[in-house]
Amino acid sequence: MNADYRIERWKEVYAPNPAMLRLQLVNEGYRVFQWSDQPNCFYASHAHSETQTHWVVSGQLEINVEFVGRFVLGPGDRDFMPANAYHTAKVLGSEPVVYLVGEKLDEPLKISSPKKPPSLTKSGKPRKKRMTKAEKAAADAEFEAIKKMFGV
């Protein structure tokens, strides 16, 4: 079970953009929230009942996964934590760590383009797709979460 733990290191030249990371996680089927911990914060050994991912936006987070090893995540680094994997977490350095936590949902949420090409108006422009009330509510909630993340 714990052998499924893995890390993806940030390879981009630009700093991670939390809004884009959040969108990617949502598209992968995660429920997402932002978390922040102060320097020297430590979480004792624990496990989560659902699969999680931690995507560091800033700061450094040390994760020690039982029977797997110790890993330090920096800005842009992401881990994949299987359900029920016991682990500890500690903030390293003198700055707080900010990261996104994704909890895997049973039913993935997809925010993507339509599968078929859009129908065109007489002038050749794509016809606007009308959203259902549920789609509008989901889009509004995501927009509000992104605004909140940036303090707007």
C-alpha positions as CSV (number, residue, x, y, z in Angstrom):
1,M,0.0,0.0,0.0
2,N,2.7,2.5,1.0
3,A,4.8,1.6,-1.9
4,D,2.4,3.6,-4.1
5,Y,3.7,6.8,-2.5
6,R,5.5,9.0,-5.1
7,I,6.7,12.5,-5.7
8,E,6.8,14.7,-8.8
9,R,9.4,17.4,-8.7
10,W,8.7,20.9,-10.2
11,K,10.7,21.2,-13.5
12,E,9.3,24.5,-14.7
13,V,11.4,27.7,-14.8
14,Y,8.5,29.8,-13.4
15,A,7.1,29.8,-9.9
16,P,4.0,27.6,-9.2
17,N,0.7,29.4,-9.8
18,P,-1.8,28.2,-7.1
19,A,-4.8,28.9,-9.3
20,M,-3.5,26.8,-12.1
21,L,-2.4,24.0,-9.7
22,R,-5.9,24.1,-8.2
23,L,-7.5,23.8,-11.6
24,Q,-5.3,20.8,-12.5
25,L,-6.2,19.1,-9.3
26,V,-9.9,19.6,-9.8
27,N,-9.6,18.3,-13.3
28,E,-7.9,15.2,-11.9
29,G,-10.9,14.6,-9.7
30,Y,-9.7,16.0,-6.4
31,R,-11.6,18.2,-3.8
32,V,-9.0,20.9,-3.2
33,F,-8.3,23.3,-0.3
34,Q,-5.3,25.5,0.5
35,W,-3.4,24.9,3.8
36,S,-0.6,26.9,5.5
37,D,1.6,26.0,8.4
38,Q,4.1,28.0,10.4
39,P,7.8,27.2,10.7
40,N,8.5,24.1,13.0
41,C,4.9,22.9,12.8
42,F,4.8,19.1,13.1
43,Y,2.1,16.6,12.5
44,A,2.6,13.3,14.4
45,S,2.1,10.0,12.6
46,H,-1.3,9.7,11.1
47,A,-3.2,8.4,8.0
48,H,-6.1,9.6,5.9
49,S,-9.0,7.3,4.7
50,E,-8.8,8.9,1.2
51,T,-6.0,9.2,-1.3
52,Q,-4.4,12.7,-1.1
53,T,-1.9,14.8,-2.9
54,H,0.0,17.7,-1.4
55,W,1.2,20.4,-3.9
56,V,3.6,23.0,-2.3
57,V,3.2,26.6,-3.4
58,S,5.8,28.1,-1.2
59,G,8.1,27.0,1.7
60,Q,9.4,23.6,2.5
61,L,7.5,20.5,3.8
62,E,9.2,17.4,5.1
63,I,7.0,14.2,4.7
64,N,8.1,11.0,6.3
65,V,6.1,8.0,5.0
66,E,6.2,4.8,7.1
67,F,8.1,2.0,5.4
68,V,8.9,4.3,2.4
69,G,11.2,7.1,3.5
70,R,11.7,10.9,4.1
71,F,11.1,13.5,1.4
72,V,11.4,17.2,1.3
73,L,8.9,19.1,-0.9
74,G,9.7,22.6,-2.1
75,P,7.8,25.0,-4.3
76,G,6.0,23.2,-7.1
77,D,6.8,19.7,-5.8
78,R,3.9,17.4,-5.4
79,D,3.3,14.1,-3.7
80,F,0.8,11.3,-4.1
81,M,-0.3,9.8,-0.8
82,P,-2.2,6.5,-0.9
83,A,-5.2,6.1,1.5
84,N,-4.2,4.7,4.9
85,A,-0.5,5.4,4.5
86,Y,0.9,6.5,7.8
87,H,3.1,9.6,7.6
88,T,4.4,12.6,9.6
89,A,4.8,16.2,8.3
90,K,7.1,19.0,9.4
91,V,7.6,22.5,8.1
92,L,11.3,23.2,7.4
93,G,13.1,26.5,7.3
94,S,12.1,29.9,8.7
95,E,9.1,30.7,6.4
96,P,5.6,29.2,6.5
97,V,4.7,26.5,4.0
98,V,1.6,27.0,1.8
99,Y,0.3,24.0,-0.1
100,L,-2.8,22.7,-1.8
101,V,-4.3,19.5,-0.5
102,G,-6.3,17.4,-2.9
103,E,-8.6,14.7,-1.6
104,K,-9.6,12.1,-4.2
105,L,-13.3,12.1,-4.9
106,D,-15.2,8.9,-5.9
107,E,-16.7,10.8,-8.9
108,P,-14.1,13.0,-10.7
109,L,-15.1,16.6,-11.4
110,K,-14.1,17.6,-14.9
111,I,-13.7,21.2,-16.1
112,S,-12.9,20.7,-19.7
113,S,-13.9,21.7,-23.2
114,P,-16.8,20.0,-24.9
115,K,-16.1,16.7,-26.6
116,K,-17.6,17.7,-29.9
117,P,-16.8,20.9,-31.8
118,P,-19.2,23.8,-31.0
119,S,-22.0,24.6,-33.4
120,L,-21.4,27.8,-35.4
121,T,-23.6,30.8,-35.9
122,K,-24.3,32.1,-39.4
123,S,-21.3,34.4,-39.2
124,G,-19.0,31.4,-38.5
125,K,-18.4,32.2,-34.8
126,P,-18.8,29.4,-32.2
127,R,-22.3,29.4,-30.6
128,K,-22.1,30.0,-26.8
129,K,-23.0,27.0,-24.7
130,R,-25.5,27.6,-22.0
131,M,-24.6,26.3,-18.6
132,T,-27.0,24.4,-16.4
133,K,-27.7,25.8,-13.0
134,A,-25.5,23.1,-11.4
135,E,-22.6,24.0,-13.8
136,K,-23.0,27.7,-13.1
137,A,-23.0,27.1,-9.3
138,A,-19.9,24.9,-9.6
139,A,-18.1,27.5,-11.8
140,D,-19.1,30.3,-9.4
141,A,-17.9,28.3,-6.4
142,E,-14.5,27.7,-8.1
143,F,-14.2,31.3,-9.0
144,E,-14.9,32.4,-5.5
145,A,-12.4,30.0,-4.1
146,I,-9.7,31.3,-6.5
147,K,-10.6,34.9,-5.5
148,K,-10.4,34.0,-1.8
149,M,-7.0,32.4,-2.4
150,F,-5.7,35.7,-3.8
151,G,-7.4,37.8,-1.1
152,V,-9.7,39.5,-3.6
